[in-house]
Amino acid sequence: IRAISDSNKFDSCNLPVVNKVPHNSHVFIGHAYGSPRNWYFSDYLAPNVLNFIKDNKYLLKTVTFTGDIFSVPSLSKFNRLSSEFSQSQKIFISPGNHDVFRPDSRDIFNLSIFGSKSYPFVETLDELPVIFDDSVISDWMVSDETQELINSQSSKNVIIARHNMPVVDLLY
């Protein structure tokens, strides 16, 4: 991974505003449980996240959760997520610290339908490779295996879906 030394390149965001979700969209959602200040032990997804997916579920081809799906995970929450949405779109998860950091939460995730993947792995979404990573298990670092996957892609553009972004500022 190349480090970008000119941090001014990140002073502005030039993403276009989208007022309508296009058909066959791919959505990436982080911290789906919402604000740490406004959650309860039994909470599922944040209401705005849940409503967005429900309102657009026939427009969304895939939904990728980039960690911290639930503040406190449970097998019933993962099962609900699967049964509620997997019929209308494919769901991917790159786990975050809330999902797998504690030994019991790692066990819960592994028992869920989403825990059967071996990270990192690659999926092609509309001809664009997406590498799904477990940044928790690698102590937030980019593992050699993830770097090899990145470098092995023939596409000029690669999306890395993980809980913590692989930037120099996040290194110890």
Backbone bond lengths (Angstrom), bond angles and torsions (degrees), N, CA, C in turn:
res aa  C-N    CA-C-N  psi(-1)  N-CA   C-N-CA  omega(-1)  CA-C   N-CA-C  phi
1 I - - - 1.457 - - 1.517 107.55 -
2 R 1.319 114.40 131.34 1.460 118.79 178.59 1.520 109.64 -88.29
3 A 1.311 117.22 135.74 1.461 121.42 175.64 1.520 109.17 -86.68
4 I 1.303 116.25 139.12 1.456 120.83 176.24 1.517 107.07 -95.05
5 S 1.335 116.79 118.16 1.455 120.38 -174.42 1.524 112.64 -83.00
6 D 1.322 117.95 -21.87 1.457 120.72 -178.52 1.529 109.51 -91.01
7 S 1.348 115.59 95.09 1.461 119.17 -177.09 1.521 112.83 -69.16
8 N 1.333 118.16 -14.07 1.463 120.72 177.45 1.525 111.76 -64.98
9 K 1.318 117.05 -19.26 1.460 120.34 179.20 1.525 111.16 -64.73
10 F 1.333 116.86 -14.86 1.458 120.88 -177.72 1.530 112.43 -105.97
11 D 1.333 117.41 13.17 1.464 120.72 -178.64 1.517 113.44 -71.44
12 S 1.307 117.39 -22.50 1.461 118.78 -179.38 1.520 109.43 -138.72
13 C 1.300 114.20 157.25 1.451 120.90 179.30 1.521 107.34 -114.08
14 N 1.312 116.74 123.57 1.453 120.77 -175.67 1.518 112.84 -108.68
15 L 1.313 116.62 32.61 1.455 119.56 177.83 1.532 109.17 -77.98
16 P 1.310 116.94 139.01 1.467 118.66 179.29 1.528 111.02 -70.64
17 V 1.321 115.65 146.99 1.457 120.96 176.12 1.526 108.19 -77.31
18 V 1.322 115.43 132.04 1.459 120.94 179.23 1.528 107.08 -117.89
19 N 1.320 116.37 118.42 1.463 120.66 -178.72 1.522 112.49 -95.26
20 K 1.316 116.64 -11.54 1.453 121.73 179.68 1.527 107.68 -138.31
21 V 1.306 116.20 134.53 1.460 120.84 -179.71 1.524 108.32 -76.50
22 P 1.336 116.84 119.91 1.470 119.42 178.28 1.533 111.47 -69.31
23 H 1.301 116.11 153.00 1.464 122.30 177.06 1.533 109.35 -61.63
24 N 1.321 117.40 142.36 1.468 124.69 -179.61 1.522 113.24 64.46
25 S 1.318 117.12 37.35 1.465 121.90 178.75 1.521 111.41 -79.13
26 H 1.316 114.60 155.12 1.463 123.28 172.82 1.521 106.32 -112.59
27 V 1.323 117.11 125.47 1.457 121.81 -175.93 1.521 109.25 -116.59
28 F 1.326 115.68 137.76 1.458 122.82 176.46 1.525 107.30 -117.68
29 I 1.342 116.19 124.15 1.462 121.63 -175.08 1.521 109.05 -128.50
30 G 1.319 116.78 125.20 1.454 122.50 175.04 1.514 110.29 -109.60
31 H 1.329 116.73 153.04 1.469 122.78 179.89 1.517 111.24 49.35
32 A 1.319 115.76 54.06 1.468 121.44 -175.74 1.524 112.94 -65.39
33 Y 1.340 117.94 -17.60 1.460 118.49 178.94 1.522 111.10 -76.99
34 G 1.321 117.84 -13.73 1.462 120.81 177.55 1.511 112.71 100.44
35 S 1.296 116.14 -152.07 1.460 123.24 -176.33 1.522 111.20 -76.71
36 P 1.328 117.31 137.07 1.472 119.81 177.32 1.534 112.07 -62.00
37 R 1.324 117.01 -21.84 1.471 120.48 -179.11 1.528 112.57 -80.11
38 N 1.327 117.40 -19.21 1.463 120.13 -172.12 1.522 113.91 -120.86
39 W 1.289 119.55 35.12 1.458 120.52 -178.63 1.519 109.75 -118.84
40 Y 1.313 114.62 160.98 1.453 122.49 175.44 1.523 107.93 -127.46
41 F 1.313 116.41 156.61 1.463 123.04 -176.83 1.525 112.22 -49.83
42 S 1.316 117.35 -38.48 1.465 121.21 -175.22 1.529 113.27 -87.48
43 D 1.323 118.16 -3.45 1.468 120.96 -175.17 1.527 112.58 -60.26
44 Y 1.314 112.66 148.81 1.468 123.52 177.72 1.524 106.31 -99.62
45 L 1.303 119.03 -124.61 1.459 122.85 174.42 1.528 109.41 -85.09
46 A 1.330 116.79 154.95 1.461 120.10 174.71 1.530 108.65 -59.35
47 P 1.321 118.10 142.88 1.467 120.27 -177.32 1.529 114.10 -53.82
48 N 1.338 118.30 -40.38 1.470 119.15 -179.83 1.526 111.98 -67.28
49 V 1.329 117.91 -33.24 1.466 121.61 177.16 1.526 109.63 -70.93
50 L 1.314 116.14 -47.51 1.463 121.12 179.99 1.528 110.73 -59.95
51 N 1.317 117.10 -45.81 1.474 120.77 179.64 1.522 111.93 -65.43
52 F 1.330 117.27 -39.31 1.468 120.31 178.80 1.529 110.53 -60.73
53 I 1.325 116.66 -47.16 1.470 119.69 -178.73 1.534 110.35 -66.45
54 K 1.324 116.64 -44.28 1.472 119.63 179.44 1.530 111.37 -62.55
55 D 1.333 116.36 -45.22 1.469 120.57 -177.20 1.525 112.62 -66.46
56 N 1.327 116.50 -26.30 1.466 120.60 -174.52 1.523 113.26 -118.54
57 K 1.320 117.87 13.54 1.460 119.36 -170.46 1.525 114.21 -60.45
58 Y 1.296 119.10 -26.33 1.470 119.74 178.32 1.526 112.03 -88.13
59 L 1.321 116.96 -4.11 1.467 121.69 175.40 1.532 110.97 -99.89
60 L 1.318 116.64 -17.67 1.463 121.59 -175.07 1.522 110.67 -93.35
61 K 1.311 115.14 122.59 1.464 121.08 176.93 1.525 110.18 -80.20
62 T 1.332 115.69 -42.96 1.460 121.25 177.58 1.522 109.73 -139.60
63 V 1.322 114.34 152.47 1.463 122.04 171.06 1.517 106.01 -127.11
64 T 1.328 115.84 123.77 1.457 121.55 176.84 1.516 108.30 -112.71
65 F 1.316 115.64 124.18 1.453 121.08 174.53 1.526 107.32 -97.56
66 T 1.329 116.12 121.80 1.466 120.47 -177.93 1.533 109.98 -99.89
67 G 1.294 115.07 52.77 1.453 121.28 171.83 1.511 115.38 92.40
68 D 1.333 113.20 155.63 1.457 123.82 -177.97 1.520 111.08 54.61
69 I 1.321 114.47 54.43 1.453 121.28 178.32 1.524 108.84 -67.08
70 F 1.312 116.59 -50.34 1.460 123.00 177.86 1.523 107.26 -120.61
71 S 1.311 116.92 143.83 1.455 118.74 177.21 1.524 109.99 -65.28
72 V 1.334 115.65 -42.91 1.460 121.80 175.79 1.525 106.33 -125.93
73 P 1.333 117.62 103.99 1.464 119.85 -176.13 1.520 112.89 -73.12
74 S 1.320 114.07 154.54 1.459 121.12 172.29 1.523 107.05 -148.54
75 L 1.301 115.59 158.03 1.458 119.98 179.58 1.534 110.23 -62.83
76 S 1.331 117.12 -36.70 1.469 119.78 179.35 1.531 111.19 -65.16
77 K 1.322 118.55 -34.69 1.475 120.73 177.43 1.530 110.55 -68.41
78 F 1.334 117.59 -43.09 1.466 120.04 177.70 1.525 110.70 -64.78
79 N 1.344 116.73 -39.96 1.465 120.09 177.80 1.529 111.17 -64.20
80 R 1.321 116.19 -40.42 1.471 119.84 177.63 1.519 110.27 -62.84
81 L 1.315 117.33 -44.16 1.470 121.39 178.88 1.519 110.36 -57.97
82 S 1.315 116.58 -45.56 1.456 121.28 179.95 1.522 111.78 -64.31
83 S 1.314 117.00 -48.74 1.464 119.46 -176.13 1.521 112.58 -71.62
84 E 1.320 116.63 -30.74 1.467 120.19 -176.68 1.530 112.96 -75.39
85 F 1.336 117.33 -31.34 1.455 118.61 -171.64 1.521 116.36 -126.88
86 S 1.319 119.72 -21.01 1.465 119.46 -171.99 1.527 114.03 -67.98
87 Q 1.330 118.61 -14.07 1.465 119.43 176.48 1.526 111.32 -74.59
88 S 1.324 117.37 -28.98 1.463 119.87 -176.53 1.525 113.21 -98.95
89 Q 1.306 118.89 -22.73 1.463 120.91 176.56 1.526 110.02 -154.90
90 K 1.314 114.38 164.26 1.460 120.75 178.49 1.530 107.81 -85.13
91 I 1.324 115.98 137.70 1.456 121.49 -179.19 1.521 108.86 -112.49
92 F 1.340 115.18 132.33 1.462 122.11 174.68 1.520 108.37 -120.65
93 I 1.325 115.49 150.45 1.459 120.48 178.12 1.519 109.55 -133.96
94 S 1.318 115.08 130.00 1.456 122.95 165.79 1.520 104.40 -110.22
95 P 1.320 118.33 103.43 1.463 120.47 -168.16 1.526 113.75 -65.05
96 G 1.324 113.80 151.30 1.466 122.10 176.04 1.516 110.17 -113.79
97 N 1.321 116.09 -178.59 1.453 120.77 -175.91 1.534 112.42 -61.61
98 H 1.323 119.84 -36.00 1.463 120.17 178.18 1.530 111.06 -67.73
99 D 1.320 116.70 -29.10 1.463 121.16 -176.43 1.525 113.09 -79.09
100 V 1.331 117.82 -33.09 1.471 119.36 -169.87 1.524 115.59 -142.49
101 F 1.319 119.58 3.92 1.464 119.82 -172.55 1.530 112.47 -70.96
102 R 1.313 116.33 -47.56 1.460 119.17 177.91 1.526 108.76 -74.26
103 P 1.336 118.21 147.11 1.467 119.25 179.70 1.525 112.77 -56.17
104 D 1.337 118.16 -38.68 1.462 119.22 -179.54 1.527 111.40 -69.31
105 S 1.339 117.57 -35.08 1.473 118.70 179.17 1.529 110.51 -72.17
106 R 1.310 118.62 -34.41 1.477 121.22 175.76 1.531 109.01 -62.57
107 D 1.331 116.08 -43.16 1.469 119.83 178.23 1.524 111.00 -62.18
108 I 1.321 116.99 -43.24 1.471 121.36 179.05 1.522 109.76 -61.33
109 F 1.334 117.00 -46.90 1.462 120.45 179.57 1.522 110.54 -60.50
110 N 1.322 116.81 -45.76 1.465 120.59 -178.94 1.527 112.44 -63.60
111 L 1.318 117.81 -30.68 1.464 121.62 177.88 1.530 112.35 -76.88
112 S 1.320 116.42 -20.21 1.459 120.22 -178.58 1.530 110.21 -75.46
113 I 1.309 115.44 166.62 1.469 121.20 177.89 1.531 111.34 -61.64
114 F 1.329 116.51 -23.76 1.468 120.95 -177.18 1.529 112.41 -86.00
115 G 1.330 117.69 -13.50 1.456 121.21 -175.43 1.515 115.02 -86.55
116 S 1.319 117.71 4.95 1.464 120.03 -176.70 1.529 113.31 -84.42
117 K 1.313 117.41 -8.04 1.470 121.17 -179.32 1.524 110.57 -80.89
118 S 1.317 115.29 148.83 1.451 121.68 173.82 1.529 107.44 -103.25
119 Y 1.323 116.23 119.96 1.466 121.34 -175.91 1.518 110.82 -91.66
120 P 1.311 117.41 147.82 1.462 129.06 -7.84 1.528 110.94 -77.10
121 F 1.335 115.55 157.55 1.459 120.73 174.71 1.528 108.57 -143.25
122 V 1.321 114.54 160.96 1.464 121.08 -177.17 1.515 110.04 -116.26
123 E 1.314 116.24 137.50 1.460 123.73 169.90 1.523 106.40 -127.88
124 T 1.292 116.71 146.88 1.461 120.47 176.11 1.521 108.20 -101.57
125 L 1.320 115.61 120.60 1.451 121.73 178.64 1.525 107.79 -112.65
126 D 1.311 116.17 110.59 1.466 121.30 -177.61 1.526 111.86 50.52
127 E 1.323 115.57 50.15 1.464 124.33 176.49 1.526 114.58 69.94
128 L 1.329 117.59 8.09 1.460 121.53 178.02 1.530 108.82 -111.62
129 P 1.334 117.77 123.14 1.465 118.85 -179.92 1.524 111.42 -71.60
130 V 1.332 114.60 134.97 1.457 121.74 175.38 1.521 106.85 -122.01
131 I 1.317 115.77 124.27 1.456 121.72 178.34 1.520 107.31 -99.19
132 F 1.329 115.63 120.18 1.455 122.16 178.60 1.517 107.81 -96.89
133 D 1.337 115.51 123.22 1.455 121.00 -172.13 1.524 110.41 -123.44
134 D 1.309 116.16 153.07 1.461 123.26 173.09 1.522 105.67 -107.76
135 S 1.334 116.55 92.92 1.464 120.32 -175.92 1.521 112.31 -74.22
136 V 1.327 118.25 -15.64 1.461 121.22 179.39 1.519 110.12 -71.48
137 I 1.331 116.66 -46.08 1.462 120.84 -176.53 1.531 111.46 -66.51
138 S 1.329 117.05 -23.33 1.472 120.30 179.04 1.527 111.56 -99.18
139 D 1.333 117.34 18.94 1.477 121.86 179.98 1.521 112.11 55.26
140 W 1.324 116.55 38.69 1.469 125.64 176.97 1.522 112.80 73.67
141 M 1.304 117.03 -3.57 1.464 120.42 178.79 1.528 109.35 -84.19
142 V 1.328 115.37 162.96 1.455 120.65 174.53 1.521 106.37 -90.81
143 S 1.317 116.04 117.01 1.465 120.55 -175.54 1.530 110.52 -71.28
144 D 1.331 115.33 161.76 1.466 120.89 175.72 1.526 110.01 -59.55
145 E 1.340 116.56 -38.89 1.462 120.69 -179.53 1.539 110.89 -63.68
146 T 1.328 116.60 -40.60 1.471 119.91 177.59 1.522 110.46 -66.26
147 Q 1.320 117.47 -42.33 1.466 120.73 178.12 1.520 110.81 -61.68
148 E 1.326 116.94 -40.79 1.466 119.86 177.94 1.526 111.24 -63.22
149 L 1.330 116.80 -40.54 1.467 120.06 177.18 1.526 111.42 -62.80
150 I 1.323 115.99 -42.32 1.468 120.28 178.30 1.522 109.67 -60.07
151 N 1.318 115.90 -49.48 1.467 120.90 -176.04 1.527 113.10 -70.15
152 S 1.318 117.70 -20.58 1.467 120.12 -178.14 1.532 113.05 -85.05
153 Q 1.300 117.95 -6.35 1.461 120.61 -177.96 1.523 110.50 -77.72
154 S 1.310 116.43 136.32 1.466 120.47 178.96 1.525 111.84 -81.20
155 S 1.312 116.78 -19.08 1.459 121.09 179.64 1.528 110.22 -73.33
156 K 1.318 115.78 144.05 1.462 121.26 177.03 1.527 110.44 -69.16
157 N 1.334 116.76 -31.42 1.452 122.32 -179.07 1.528 110.32 -109.08
158 V 1.317 115.51 134.43 1.460 122.41 179.10 1.523 107.05 -137.09
159 I 1.317 116.04 134.82 1.465 120.90 174.83 1.524 107.45 -98.85
160 I 1.321 116.23 134.84 1.458 121.36 175.54 1.517 106.66 -112.22
161 A 1.327 116.21 114.98 1.463 121.73 178.94 1.523 107.97 -100.09
162 R 1.314 115.17 111.71 1.468 120.59 178.42 1.514 108.23 -153.75
163 H 1.303 116.92 166.63 1.459 120.76 -175.74 1.525 111.34 -70.95
164 N 1.309 117.85 -46.45 1.460 121.17 177.81 1.511 109.55 -109.81
165 M 1.311 115.60 132.71 1.468 121.32 -177.72 1.520 110.61 -65.41
166 P 1.325 116.90 142.38 1.476 119.91 -179.69 1.532 111.76 -83.97
167 V 1.340 115.28 74.44 1.466 120.11 179.31 1.511 109.36 -120.75
168 V 1.306 116.27 155.35 1.457 122.90 -177.26 1.523 111.39 -57.40
169 D 1.353 117.64 -35.98 1.450 121.07 -177.12 1.526 113.32 -61.29
170 L 1.329 118.17 -21.66 1.466 120.62 -178.16 1.526 113.28 -94.32
171 L 1.320 117.96 0.17 1.458 120.16 177.64 1.515 109.58 -73.09
172 Y 1.331 116.00 150.74 1.468 118.81 176.96 1.504 109.38 -60.44
